[in-house]
Amino acid sequence: MEKKALTLTRFKKMKQDRVPITVVTAYDYPSARLAEEAGVDAILVGDSLGNVVLGYESTVPVTIDDMVYHTRAVTRGATNTFIVTDMPFATYHGSLDVTLKHAARIMQEGLANAVKMEGGAEIAEAVQGLVRAGIPVMAHVGLTPQSINQIGGYRVQGKSSKQAQKLLEDAKALEQAGAFSIVLELVTDEIAELITDKLAIPTIGIGAGPATDGQVLVFHDLLGYAADIVPKKFVKTYANVGDIIRSGISEYIREVKERSFPTKEHAFHIEQEELQPLYGSVPSK
Ligand code: KIV
C-alpha cells in the first residue's frame, strides 16, 4: 500500500500516539526521491544547503531564490511526502507583507507544504500572520544558525535555568501563534523533554536527545556525503556514501587513463554500407 503524505492533523496525532516522526533534509531531486523511497515522514529543505550544497561557512548568505530553486527540485523528487522549506536569513523580520511575499514564493513556486522559521517570541507575530494566510509554519528554537553572528558560536542551548525558561516561553509563544511543530536544535536533553511535555504540538529534535516527538538529521551528515570532517556529537552516520562515490570516480579516472573505458560495447556504430561511401571502400580495420 502506498504511504500517504503527512498532514497537519496526522503530525499532531503522531505525537498523541507517541509515534516518532522522522524528518531528513533534502536539497535536490535525487536526494528527495531517495528520502521518499526510504519512507521518511517529512522532508526539510533546510537552509543548511548553504553549508552542505553551496559550500558557504554559514546559512546567512542563502537567499529566497536559492530556497525556491531547491524546493522546486525536491517537490519534483518527492511527490508524496510532506515538505517543509526554511525561510532564509532576514526574509521574515520586516513587514508582514514582505514576509508573506517570501513565504508565498516558497509555497507557490517551490510547492512546499509548509515553511520553517527560526526564532522565539519575537517572531510570533510573523508566524501568526503566515498561519492566518493559510501557510503552515514549523518553528525552530534553541541554536538558530541564522543568528550565528549574534550568538557567536554553535553552542548548546538550555544549560542555565534562565536560558531554559526563555526557551520554554518562546516555544509556548510559537505554539500559541499557530506553529504546527517546532524544531529544537542543540538543546539539553532535560529541557527538550520539558518543552516536549508542555506543548501539544510535536517537537522535532536535532542534538536535543531522545525525548522529542521526532528527529531531524541533515542528509549529508546522516549519509557521510562530503559532510564535516570533524564529526558532530549528536550525529549518527548510517552510511558512507562519500567513500563509495570517491572510489567510483577514482575507478573511472583509472579506466579512462588506461583506455579500458569506454570499450566498443559502450560505443554506437554505423552500418558498414553507410560507412563505405565515406572511405570509398570498406576499411580493413
Ligand atoms: O537547515 C536545516 O537543515 C535545519 C535543520 C538542522 C533543523 O534547520
Residues whose N, C-alpha, C, O or C-beta is under 5 A from the ligand:
A	BS01	KIV	T25 G46 D47 S48 V183 I206 V216
